[in-house]
């Protein structure tokens, strides 16, 4: 089992920036895909960005050019740098790791953008 802990959420003004971080602990395999998903009130959880240990990156079209995902394999960490934030990104952001048949989630961190 893998435990994921997110940090970095908070309240930010429109146009501002925020960086989320996620640390994985436990039985982390050498190949995995870590990433971020978000869920706004009344909406389904959706992909934001993922990155594999082999540096393959996948972004949602809505965040391309504004968000940057990075990972630090030695520390089993992944971060999400978000710039030019607008109110539509307000949501709970959840860290995720997929390895083998395992699919684990963090408890989430809230991002609120004020206009």
Secondary structure as the mmCIF struct_conf table of DSSP 4:
data_model
#
loop_
_struct_conf.conf_type_id
_struct_conf.id
_struct_conf.beg_label_comp_id
_struct_conf.beg_label_asym_id
_struct_conf.beg_label_seq_id
_struct_conf.end_label_comp_id
_struct_conf.end_label_asym_id
_struct_conf.end_label_seq_id
STRN STRN1 UNK A 2 UNK A 7
STRN STRN2 UNK A 10 UNK A 13
TURN_TY1_P TURN_TY1_P1 UNK A 14 UNK A 15
STRN STRN3 UNK A 18 UNK A 26
BEND BEND1 UNK A 27 UNK A 27
BEND BEND2 UNK A 30 UNK A 31
STRN STRN4 UNK A 33 UNK A 39
TURN_TY1_P TURN_TY1_P2 UNK A 41 UNK A 42
BEND BEND3 UNK A 43 UNK A 43
STRN STRN5 UNK A 46 UNK A 52
TURN_TY1_P TURN_TY1_P3 UNK A 53 UNK A 54
STRN STRN6 UNK A 57 UNK A 59
HELX_RH_3T_P HELX_RH_3T_P1 UNK A 61 UNK A 63
TURN_TY1_P TURN_TY1_P4 UNK A 64 UNK A 66
STRN STRN7 UNK A 67 UNK A 72
HELX_RH_3T_P HELX_RH_3T_P2 UNK A 73 UNK A 75
TURN_TY1_P TURN_TY1_P5 UNK A 76 UNK A 76
STRN STRN8 UNK A 77 UNK A 82
BEND BEND4 UNK A 84 UNK A 84
HELX_RH_3T_P HELX_RH_3T_P3 UNK A 87 UNK A 89
STRN STRN9 UNK A 91 UNK A 99
TURN_TY1_P TURN_TY1_P6 UNK A 100 UNK A 101
STRN STRN10 UNK A 102 UNK A 105
STRN STRN11 UNK A 109 UNK A 114
#
